[in-house]
Amino acid sequence: MNRASITPLSSALGAQIDGIDISQPLSAQDREIIEQALLEHQVLFFREQPIEPQQQARFAAYFGDLHIHPIYPNVPEQPEVLVLDTAVTDVRDNAVWHTDVTFLPTPALGAVLSAKLLPAFGGDTLWASGIAAYEALSTPLKQMLQGLTATHDFTRSFPLERFGNTAEDLARWEEARRKNPPLSHPVIRTHPVSGRRSLFVNEGFTTRINELSESESEAILKLLFAHATRPEFTLRWRWQANDVAFWDNRVTQHFAVDDYRPARRVMHRATILGDVPFFR
């Protein structure tokens, strides 16, 4: 008998799942439970899951192919698992509302984040529902945004002045920029499984709305960035050691609160590639 339980955490998004050990291979039933819960709640949390990188990668790979990040360091023996260690890497780009790797033609379906070393206080992460944000827009604004596209640029969150400090870093940054030129995605995205619509612009990577003038784009993006992160569309998670979060990157944004310095924080992330965003 499966003893999995799902506890919703807010009306906009978020649920905690208990009764599934993600360090072990998933049964077909457990995978279906997780997939359906992700569709409904957009971000899932698992407590007391002391997973190793190999187990984290295996769990994430149940849901799609894994991405190797062009900038962040990774676990040498498991390169699909990147390391967010404040003692090693400048992670200030995480302290802004963002959706992961939207500079890719096929942005992430989702990500699995595991808490490895936490400060004594602070270091929470917030998530925001793009679905809730879209559905709260007025009908005229929805109609205006339909069919518009926006540019997403790798260098917005990974500027040269922060990620090109050594010859090795500069070479890595130049290669990443060459492989990831600016590209466009729809401003409103349709979820490929649920069919629900979501805002799909984020402060971390979105630079402009292509069909508008520069001043119009700036004004509309400012409005959308503020609207998308209204408190009623968000959830704040206070990490405990060995917590794991799994979120649907297609319809959410997140923000890692940088309020714990000079303490150290270490997280491991496995990123699951998705598909080409579309609107219908």
Backbone hydrogen bonds, N-H to C=O, Kabsch-Sander energy under -0.5 kcal/mol:
donor,donor_aa,acceptor,acceptor_aa,energy
5,S,18,D,-2.8
7,T,16,Q,-2.7
9,L,14,G,-2.6
10,S,14,G,-0.8
14,G,41,H,-3.1
15,A,43,V,-1.5
16,Q,7,T,-2.5
17,I,45,F,-2.8
18,D,5,S,-2.5
22,I,20,I,-0.9
24,Q,21,D,-1.3
31,R,27,S,-2.5
32,E,28,A,-2.0
33,I,29,Q,-2.3
34,I,30,D,-2.4
35,E,31,R,-2.6
36,Q,32,E,-2.5
37,A,33,I,-2.2
38,L,34,I,-2.5
39,L,35,E,-2.0
40,E,36,Q,-1.9
41,H,37,A,-3.2
42,Q,38,L,-2.2
43,V,41,H,-1.2
44,L,246,F,-3.1
45,F,15,A,-2.0
46,F,244,V,-3.0
49,Q,242,N,-2.7
51,I,49,Q,-2.4
56,Q,52,E,-2.6
57,A,53,P,-2.7
58,R,54,Q,-2.0
59,F,55,Q,-2.4
60,A,56,Q,-2.5
61,A,57,A,-2.3
62,Y,58,R,-0.6
62,Y,59,F,-1.2
63,F,60,A,-2.0
64,G,61,A,-0.6
67,H,271,T,-2.5
69,H,67,H,-0.6
75,V,78,Q,-0.7
75,V,81,V,-2.6
78,Q,75,V,-1.9
81,V,78,Q,-2.5
82,L,80,E,-0.7
82,L,269,R,-2.7
83,V,73,P,-2.9
84,L,82,L,-0.5
84,L,267,M,-3.0
85,D,83,V,-0.8
86,T,84,L,-0.5
86,T,265,R,-2.1
88,V,85,D,-1.9
89,T,85,D,-2.9
91,V,89,T,-0.8
94,N,91,V,-2.0
95,A,92,R,-1.5
96,V,94,N,-0.7
98,H,254,H,-2.0
102,T,99,T,-1.0
104,L,101,V,-1.6
108,A,100,D,-0.6
109,L,272,I,-2.7
110,G,272,I,-1.4
111,A,247,W,-1.3
112,V,270,A,-2.7
113,L,111,A,-0.5
113,L,245,A,-2.8
114,S,268,H,-3.1
115,A,243,D,-2.4
116,K,114,S,-0.6
116,K,266,V,-2.3
117,L,266,V,-2.1
125,T,237,W,-1.8
126,L,255,F,-2.8
127,W,235,L,-2.6
128,A,253,Q,-2.4
129,S,233,F,-2.5
130,G,128,A,-0.6
130,G,251,V,-3.0
131,I,251,V,-0.8
133,A,129,S,-1.8
134,Y,130,G,-2.3
135,E,131,I,-2.7
136,A,132,A,-1.2
137,L,134,Y,-1.6
142,K,138,S,-2.4
143,Q,139,T,-2.5
144,M,140,P,-2.0
145,L,141,L,-2.2
146,Q,142,K,-1.6
148,L,145,L,-2.1
150,A,185,H,-3.0
151,T,208,R,-2.7
152,H,183,L,-3.1
153,D,205,F,-2.9
154,F,180,N,-0.5
156,R,153,D,-1.5
157,S,153,D,-0.5
157,S,154,F,-0.8
158,F,154,F,-1.3
162,R,159,P,-1.4
163,F,159,P,-1.5
164,G,160,L,-1.4
170,L,166,T,-3.1
171,A,167,A,-2.2
172,R,168,E,-2.1
173,W,169,D,-2.8
174,E,170,L,-2.8
175,E,171,A,-2.1
176,A,172,R,-2.4
177,R,173,W,-2.7
178,R,174,E,-2.3
179,K,175,E,-2.2
180,N,176,A,-1.2
183,L,152,H,-1.8
185,H,150,A,-2.2
187,V,148,L,-2.4
189,R,187,V,-0.5
189,R,198,S,-2.9
190,T,278,F,-3.2
191,H,189,R,-0.5
191,H,196,R,-3.4
195,G,191,H,-1.6
198,S,189,R,-2.3
199,L,130,G,-1.6
200,F,187,V,-3.0
204,G,97,W,-1.1
205,F,202,N,-0.8
206,T,202,N,-2.7
207,T,151,T,-2.6
208,R,151,T,-0.8
210,N,149,T,-1.9
210,N,208,R,-0.6
211,E,149,T,-0.5
212,L,209,I,-1.2
217,S,213,S,-3.2
218,E,214,E,-2.4
219,A,215,S,-2.0
220,I,216,E,-2.6
221,L,217,S,-2.8
222,K,218,E,-2.0
223,L,219,A,-1.9
224,L,220,I,-2.8
225,F,221,L,-3.2
226,A,222,K,-1.9
227,H,223,L,-2.7
228,A,224,L,-2.9
229,T,225,F,-0.7
229,T,226,A,-0.6
230,R,227,H,-1.6
233,F,230,R,-2.4
234,T,231,P,-1.8
235,L,127,W,-2.3
237,W,125,T,-3.1
238,R,236,R,-0.5
239,W,237,W,-0.8
242,N,115,A,-1.6
243,D,240,Q,-2.0
244,V,46,F,-2.4
245,A,113,L,-2.6
246,F,44,L,-2.5
247,W,111,A,-1.8
248,D,42,Q,-3.4
249,N,109,L,-1.4
249,N,247,W,-1.0
250,R,109,L,-1.0
251,V,248,D,-1.1
253,Q,128,A,-1.8
254,H,98,H,-2.4
255,F,126,L,-2.3
256,A,94,N,-2.7
257,V,124,D,-2.4
257,V,255,F,-0.7
259,D,257,V,-1.3
263,A,260,Y,-2.0
266,V,117,L,-2.9
267,M,84,L,-2.0
268,H,114,S,-2.4
269,R,82,L,-2.2
270,A,112,V,-2.3
271,T,67,H,-0.5
271,T,80,E,-0.7
272,I,110,G,-3.0
273,L,65,D,-3.1
273,L,271,T,-0.6
274,G,106,T,-0.8
274,G,107,P,-1.0
